Amino acid sequence: MSDRKYRQRGYQDDSSDRRPAPQRPPGPQGPREAPVGPRTPNLMASQAVFRCTRCGNQLPLTPAADARCTRCGVAVHSCIQCVSFDPGSPLECTEKIKVRIAPKDEINNCTLFSPRTTVERQTSSPSASGPSSARQAFDDLFK
């Protein structure tokens, strides 16, 4: 018996009480069994999207110079839709312009305009559209 009150192992144990470590089987030996690098994650597809700043409607990536949003009617080629628009910077633009353009939501002819795009995950498959494709997928399960 031990003179200690509790039987847990700790720093006061002498070497005679220690048990040998269990033997582990050897690891994979061949090139097929050994993992080469990290596992590739299964990520969703992503796409670049240009959305209206006011309403969030999806717009084409290369808008026409006189295009307007189909939902809210805001001009697409305007400062608020540009990637350089920043209300906190001088002249409300991160690019070096000489004159402030006002109003920011109207069509302008700025040569530095580039649409503000974001990268979003593709959460739906492009072929799945409407209840007919869902019905078709259900019927395909039992063929």
Phi and psi in degrees as a GROMACS rama.xvg file:
@    title "Ramachandran Plot"
@    xaxis  label "Phi"
@    yaxis  label "Psi"
@TYPE xy
-91.9296  153.18  SER-2
-84.9189  -2.3526  ASP-3
-85.4287  156.284  ARG-4
-75.7356  -41.0379  LYS-5
-109.628  153.433  TYR-6
-97.806  6.24758  ARG-7
-70.3763  155.414  GLN-8
-84.5143  147.856  ARG-9
-159.957  -164.243  GLY-10
-73.831  -15.5835  TYR-11
-87.6891  -3.33018  GLN-12
-68.6523  143.901  ASP-13
-90.1827  167.44  ASP-14
-69.3343  -18.5334  SER-15
-73.3931  -22.4204  SER-16
-84.3714  -13.3299  ASP-17
-75.7908  142.71  ARG-18
-97.81  151.408  ARG-19
-70.0137  149.484  PRO-20
-68.2799  143.108  ALA-21
-67.2926  146.975  PRO-22
-79.0134  130.661  GLN-23
-98.2208  148.577  ARG-24
-68.3922  152.006  PRO-25
-64.6012  151.37  PRO-26
-72.7223  -179.429  GLY-27
-63.7176  141.307  PRO-28
-105.133  -39.2824  GLN-29
-84.0072  167.219  GLY-30
-68.2663  -27.5136  PRO-31
-73.6571  -32.2137  ARG-32
-83.4279  -24.3838  GLU-33
-86.2629  128.267  ALA-34
-70.4133  138.665  PRO-35
-110.368  96.0824  VAL-36
85.4543  -177.806  GLY-37
-74.4355  158.964  PRO-38
-72.3973  143.149  ARG-39
-79.8691  123.622  THR-40
-73.036  152.442  PRO-41
-90.6911  90.9972  ASN-42
-95.5683  151.942  LEU-43
-74.4206  155.371  MET-44
-69.6368  151.801  ALA-45
-127.287  157.955  SER-46
-145.82  152.709  GLN-47
-84.1728  131.769  ALA-48
-130.856  139.632  VAL-49
-111.753  114.934  PHE-50
-114.744  150.057  ARG-51
-65.606  136.833  CYS-52
-69.665  -31.9356  THR-53
-79.8834  -49.7266  ARG-54
-113.824  -14.7017  CYS-55
86.8843  8.16937  GLY-56
-67.1814  139.446  ASN-57
-77.7524  130.469  GLN-58
-118.097  161.692  LEU-59
-66.4508  149.231  PRO-60
-66.7206  -29.4395  LEU-61
-116.14  88.284  THR-62
-76.913  154.773  PRO-63
-74.3107  161.222  ALA-64
-67.2636  -29.521  ALA-65
-109.914  18.9934  ASP-66
-73.7518  151.423  ALA-67
-128.602  155.964  ARG-68
-65.9147  136.177  CYS-69
-74.6828  -21.2161  THR-70
-91.9231  -50.3768  ARG-71
-109.317  -13.1235  CYS-72
83.8994  8.66721  GLY-73
-74.0831  143.102  VAL-74
-64.4828  135.823  ALA-75
-78.9188  -39.7656  VAL-76
-88.166  68.5719  HIS-77
-136.592  168.977  SER-78
-63.5754  -37.9941  CYS-79
-68.8974  -18.4394  ILE-80
-93.3517  -3.40828  GLN-81
-87.2093  151.23  CYS-82
-70.9319  -23.4782  VAL-83
-86.4921  -5.71726  SER-84
-70.1957  126.804  PHE-85
-147.919  110.298  ASP-86
-63.7347  -18.3502  PRO-87
-91.1002  -8.55876  GLY-88
-95.233  164.503  SER-89
-61.6775  137.144  PRO-90
60.4221  13.9611  LEU-91
56.9455  34.6729  GLU-92
-147.616  138.828  CYS-93
-82.1141  -16.9097  THR-94
-80.6042  161.927  GLU-95
-86.5621  99.2538  LYS-96
-113.616  156.163  ILE-97
-88.652  -34.8363  LYS-98
-126.666  139.117  VAL-99
-70.1989  133.118  ARG-100
-94.3667  125.466  ILE-101
-137.601  146.065  ALA-102
-74.8818  155.788  PRO-103
-76.7651  -16.3081  LYS-104
-104.034  12.5632  ASP-105
-106.216  160.831  GLU-106
-62.3191  134.86  ILE-107
-135.786  168.156  ASN-108
-110.219  39.2609  ASN-109
-67.2402  130.604  CYS-110
-80.6441  -13.8449  THR-111
-91.0623  4.55086  LEU-112
-66.0739  131.712  PHE-113
-142.197  134.238  SER-114
-64.5167  144.24  PRO-115
-80.4171  103.945  ARG-116
-104.687  150.902  THR-117
-126.482  155.228  THR-118
-99.8745  119.887  VAL-119
-119.571  155.189  GLU-120
-77.9236  143.519  ARG-121
-88.263  104.207  GLN-122
-92.7835  -11.8185  THR-123
-123.174  151.575  SER-124
-79.0431  145.057  SER-125
-68.2929  -23.8397  PRO-126
-83.8662  -20.4541  SER-127
-80.8349  107.653  ALA-128
-142.651  114.197  SER-129
85.9205  173.863  GLY-130
-72.8381  -22.1376  PRO-131
-66.4417  -38.407  SER-132
-71.336  -32.8983  SER-133
-66.9809  -40.7293  ALA-134
-65.3687  -40.9129  ARG-135
-63.5408  -40.8019  GLN-136
-65.521  -35.6984  ALA-137
-67.5255  -42.7694  PHE-138
-67.2649  -32.1931  ASP-139
-68.253  -20.8194  ASP-140
-66.0985  -30.0107  LEU-141
-106.509  16.5172  PHE-142
